[in-house]
Amino acid sequence: MRESHLKLLQYITAIGIFFLVGLHLIISHLSSGEPTDWTSVSQRAASSGWLAIYILILLFGIYHGMHGIRGLILELSLPNKAVKVLNWAIVFIGLAVFGYAVYIPIHQFMAPWQIS
Amino acid sequence: MEAASKGKAPLQNRLGIKGWAWAGRYKMERYLYTLHRITGFGLLLYISIHLIANGFRLGGEASWTDLMSVMGNSGFKIGEYLVMAAFIIHALNGGRLMLQHLGFTLGKPKPPVYPYVDSMRRRRPLTWIMLAVIAALALYVLIEFILEVTG
């Protein structure tokens, strides 16, 4: 993928994060009750809408964060071989973090009896 | 760009990591570049902690409630405010960068008449407006946090 396409994706994910995290904060913190109470957490965990929002935030957030870190490191003028290693490391770490992070809401959504 | 078009290697970043913090006399936009990095790192640190904390949900209600009792102290509340402030700064400055990178706020090219003013500085009012909005939002969130902690 060309660098300009990666950068465009960085912008698209930024806009996505802005609206989704905004939605997350507004709905969970302006609604009645304490958002970190177990009851409130359980209700959100059982909702397919919240699951979709969490997965999208993770996708956008991890891409945006990993691409940002890659940009910082690339400013150090690395040799081509190191850039290739860096690219693969960024993809690998991003996928690993996504796998760990997405497991939690999916597991709770699929097994709601464990949280109620 | 010129070096790349002639098949030469691009200039090396001789300052390395030190250049992120200091590379000479900076203009305001360069300080915003540094601030964008600091807030970006801060948000990454927060997200890491947030994801680890979310893992406690798998341990059930007792595990989650124990964690929340630890995170309810004033130190974490100050941390939460800093995260919100970092989010506001990173989002608004990121929006400014996007508009400039895509050319929407650079204006039309002008003949180089002395004293020379580059397009970034011609568009500085946009930066000032952005900083004013950041300050207003950060203050609003600070008041909300203080009311929440004291109320």
Interface residues (C-beta under 8 A of the other chain):
Chain A: K7 Y11 A14 F18 V21 T36 W38 V41 A45 G61 G65 G68 I69 L72 E75 L76 S77 V97 Y100 A101 I104 P105 H107 Q108 Q114 I115
Chain B: P10 Q12 N13 G16 I17 G19 W20 R37 G40 L43 L44 I47 L51 N54 G55 R57 L58 G60 E61 W64 T65 M68 M71 F87 A91 G94 M98 H101 L102
